[in-house]
Amino acid sequence: MISGITLIGIIIIAGFILGELADKLNLPKVTGYIIAGILLSPQIAPFVSESFVDDTKIVTDVSLSIITFSVGGTLSISKIKNEGRQILKITLGESGFAFLFVMLGFILLSPFLLNIDDATYMTVYIPLSLMLGALAAPTDPTATLAVAHEYKAKGKVMSTIMGVAAFDDAMGLLLFSIAIAIASPFVSSHDIEIGSVALSVARQLFGAFLVGGVIGFIFNKVAQHLAESSEGMMIAIIIGFLTLCFGISSYLEVDELLAIMFMGFMVVNFNKKQKLIFKLLERYTEQLVFILFFAISGMHLDVSVLGNVFLVVLLFVILRALGKYTGVLVGARKAPGEVKKYTAGGLIPQGGIVIGLALMIKYNPAFSTISDEFINIILGATVIHELIGPVLAKFSLKKAGEIEK
């Protein structure tokens, strides 16, 4: 086995090369990063040990903190007001129906499609269905945005897609936090009491808002005294506060990502340097973070198990798509016809935040009985979504008449 530091170098270079290759094939770079990780997984690459993959948690936690902070940065109060009620209605509709369709579909069908030892509805299938439903909500807008840039697409459908995608990651985080808080008592061996479940959900959510709010407030005060020319120091302070927020939330056993998302909300709405802060992260850390994060995520994909859950992956993809289309129809009742018909086609791509959330389950020993199936379903679905997403986005924008001939 080669050393860990050598493997990090191989991961970064392989991720970069396959990301560029994916870009040449008109696919999102993230697809290339994931494929690089799959090729470097212990099942395929004999020089990579299982222990190395297991020890990458700190890298994924830091990466996920940066990504989640950026999600919170999209929740500008002024932006929400400007986007209008229509965008929020569509967001609630498409994310809510995707959650319901996947959750209910898996509650009904997963016992017949998954072979898990000693599984029962209460300890396995209901928690698994809850968490899969929550991860059906988010959208990765990068594939649709790449198509829009390539074909110079613009219009009501395109602006609606980007407006909805900006908010449904936050909606997915909230749903996932609630799902985890509800699912945790189910997977434990203790008797389930409705009161204790409700108390656990409330503590997780409000505790996360409290931690994120306090640390966001302190960060805003510190950032005021940093000179704008000191970009390196600003990046160091941002990463320091993000990891501090994650660590404190973990110690207090409240939802780490919800706390960091709320910290991002505090910064984007109450920090005068908010544009500089998010621009610095995007300019100096985003590419490296994405390569490491998605490649390491791909390394967790167990290729030998993927064949056994292929039908389940397809079920997730189909139910999610049906939920997105139904939700857009419901949420866009008063919107123009082209928005109602074609917006959902640009909301199919998925990656980013959902992979990080799946990895959190992988690292949580409480969910050990379902974590392998869970992460293989999510990663398998992500690969499919990132492959078909650009095609569907192009088709929808073309049908809407927003792609230049």
Residue pairs with C-beta under 8 A, 6 or more apart in sequence:
1 47
1 48
1 49
1 52
2 47
4 52
4 55
7 40
7 48
7 52
8 292
10 40
11 36
11 37
11 40
11 291
11 292
11 295
11 296
11 299
12 288
12 291
12 292
12 295
14 36
14 39
14 40
14 295
15 32
15 33
15 36
15 37
15 291
15 292
15 294
15 295
16 291
17 32
17 36
18 32
18 33
18 35
18 36
18 39
19 29
19 30
19 32
19 33
19 36
19 291
20 29
20 32
21 32
22 28
22 29
22 30
22 31
22 32
22 35
23 29
23 32
26 150
26 390
27 386
27 387
27 390
28 140
28 142
28 143
28 146
28 349
28 351
28 386
28 389
28 390
29 290
30 140
30 142
30 290
30 294
30 351
30 352
30 386
31 383
31 386
31 387
33 290
33 291
33 293
33 294
33 295
33 298
34 294
34 295
34 297
34 298
34 301
34 351
34 355
34 379
34 382
34 383
34 386
35 298
35 383
36 295
36 298
37 294
37 295
37 296
37 297
37 298
37 299
37 300
37 301
38 44
38 298
38 299
38 301
38 303
39 45
39 298
40 48
40 295
40 298
40 299
41 48
41 53
41 298
41 299
41 300
41 301
41 302
41 303
42 48
42 49
42 50
42 52
42 53
42 299
43 302
43 303
43 304
44 303
48 299
53 296
53 299
53 300
56 296
56 299
57 359
57 363
59 292
59 293
59 296
60 293
60 296
60 297
60 356
60 359
61 243
61 246
61 256
62 239
62 242
62 243
62 246
63 289
63 290
63 292
63 293
63 356
64 257
64 293
64 353
64 356
64 359
64 360
65 242
65 243
65 245
65 246
65 256
65 257
65 260
66 239
66 242
66 281
66 285
66 286
66 289
67 289
67 293
67 352
67 353
67 356
68 173
68 257
68 260
68 261
68 264
68 353
68 356
69 238
69 242
69 260
69 261
69 263
69 264
69 267
69 281
70 264
70 278
70 281
70 282
71 169
71 170
71 173
71 261
71 264
71 353
72 170
72 260
72 261
72 262
72 263
72 264
72 265
72 266
72 267
72 268
73 264
73 265
73 267
73 268
73 274
73 278
74 166
74 167
74 169
74 170
74 268
75 167
75 170
75 261
75 264
75 265
75 268
75 269
76 268
76 269
77 269
79 166
80 88
80 167
83 163
83 166
83 167
86 160
86 332
86 334
86 335
87 160
87 163
87 164
87 167
88 167
89 331
89 332
90 160
90 164
90 327
90 328
90 331
90 332
90 335
90 343
91 164
91 167
91 168
91 171
91 331
92 171
92 327
92 331
93 326
93 327
93 328
93 329
93 330
93 331
93 332
94 164
94 168
94 323
94 324
94 327
94 328
94 331
94 344
94 347
95 137
95 138
95 168
95 171
95 172
95 175
95 327
96 137
96 327
97 323
97 324
97 326
97 327
97 330
98 133
98 136
98 137
98 319
98 320
98 323
98 324
98 327
99 133
99 134
99 136
99 137
99 175
99 323
100 133
100 323
101 133
101 136
101 319
101 320
101 322
101 323
101 326
102 129
102 132
102 133
102 136
102 316
102 319
102 320
102 323
103 129
103 130
103 132
103 133
103 136
104 129
104 133
105 129
105 315
105 319
106 125
106 128
106 129
106 132
106 133
106 315
106 316
106 319
107 121
107 125
107 126
107 129
109 315
110 125
110 128
110 129
110 312
111 119
111 121
111 125
113 311
113 312
113 315
114 125
114 128
114 309
114 312
114 373
115 308
116 124
116 369
116 370
116 373
118 369
119 125
119 369
122 186
122 192
123 186
123 187
123 369
124 187
124 369
124 370
126 183
126 186
127 182
127 183
127 186
127 187
127 367
127 370
128 370
128 373
128 374
130 179
130 182
130 183
131 176
131 179
131 180
131 183
131 361
131 374
132 316
132 374
132 377
132 378
133 175
133 179
134 172
134 175
134 176
134 178
134 179
134 357
135 172
135 176
135 354
135 357
135 358
135 378
136 316
136 319
136 320
136 323
137 168
137 171
137 172
137 175
138 168
138 169
138 171
138 172
138 173
138 350
138 352
138 353
138 354
139 164
139 165
139 168
139 169
139 347
139 348
139 349
139 350
140 165
140 349
140 350
140 351
140 352
140 385
140 386
140 389
141 161
141 162
141 165
141 166
141 346
141 349
142 349
142 351
142 352
143 349
143 386
143 389
143 390
143 393
144 161
144 162
144 165
144 346
144 347
144 349
144 389
144 390
144 393
145 162
146 390
147 153
147 390
147 393
147 394
147 397
148 154
148 158
148 393
148 397
151 394
151 397
151 403
151 404
152 403
152 404
153 397
153 402
153 403
153 404
154 402
155 338
155 397
155 400
155 401
155 402
156 336
156 338
156 339
156 400
156 402
157 338
157 339
157 342
157 343
157 346
157 396
157 397
157 400
157 402
158 346
158 397
158 402
160 332
160 335
160 339
160 343
161 343
161 346
161 347
161 393
164 343
164 347
165 346
165 347
168 347
169 352
169 353
170 261
172 353
172 354
172 357
173 257
173 258
173 261
173 353
173 357
174 258
176 257
176 357
177 204
177 205
177 208
177 255
177 257
177 258
178 201
178 205
180 204
180 255
181 197
181 200
181 201
181 203
181 204
181 205
181 255
182 197
182 200
182 201
183 367
184 200
184 366
185 192
185 193
185 196
185 197
185 200
186 192
187 366
187 367
187 369
187 370
188 366
203 254
204 253
204 254
204 255
204 258
205 255
205 258
207 249
207 252
207 253
207 254
207 255
207 259
208 249
208 254
208 255
208 256
208 258
208 259
208 262
209 258
209 259
209 262
210 254
211 245
211 248
211 249
211 252
211 254
211 259
212 245
212 249
212 258
212 259
212 260
212 261
212 262
212 263
212 265
212 266
213 262
213 263
213 266
215 241
215 244
215 245
215 248
215 259
215 263
216 262
216 263
216 264
216 265
216 266
216 267
216 270
217 266
217 270
218 241
219 237
219 238
219 241
219 263
219 266
219 267
219 271
220 266
220 267
220 270
220 271
222 237
222 241
223 234
223 237
223 267
223 271
223 273
223 277
224 272
224 273
226 233
226 234
226 237
226 273
228 273
228 276
231 280
231 284
234 273
234 276
234 277
234 280
235 280
235 281
235 284
235 285
238 277
238 280
238 281
239 285
241 263
242 260
242 263
245 256
245 259
245 260
245 263
246 256
246 259
246 260
248 259
249 255
249 256
249 259
249 260
250 256
256 360
257 356
257 357
257 360
267 274
267 277
267 278
268 274
268 278
271 277
293 355
293 356
294 351
294 355
297 355
297 356
297 358
297 359
297 379
298 379
300 359
300 362
300 375
300 379
301 375
301 376
301 379
301 380
302 372
302 376
305 372
305 373
305 376
306 313
306 376
306 380
309 373
309 376
309 377
309 380
310 380
312 373
312 377
313 376
313 377
313 380
313 381
313 384
314 384
316 377
316 381
317 381
317 384
317 385
320 350
320 381
321 344
321 348
324 344
324 347
324 348
325 344
327 344
328 340
328 343
328 344
328 347
329 340
332 339
332 340
332 343
333 340
338 400
338 401
341 399
341 400
342 396
342 397
342 399
342 400
343 396
344 396
345 392
345 393
345 395
345 396
345 397
345 399
346 392
346 393
346 396
346 397
348 385
348 388
348 389
348 392
348 393
349 385
349 386
349 389
349 390
349 393
350 381
350 382
350 385
350 386
350 389
351 382
351 385
351 386
354 378
354 382
355 378
355 379
355 382
358 374
358 375
358 378
358 379
359 375
361 367
361 370
361 371
361 374
361 375
362 371
362 372
362 374
362 375
364 371
367 374
394 403
397 403
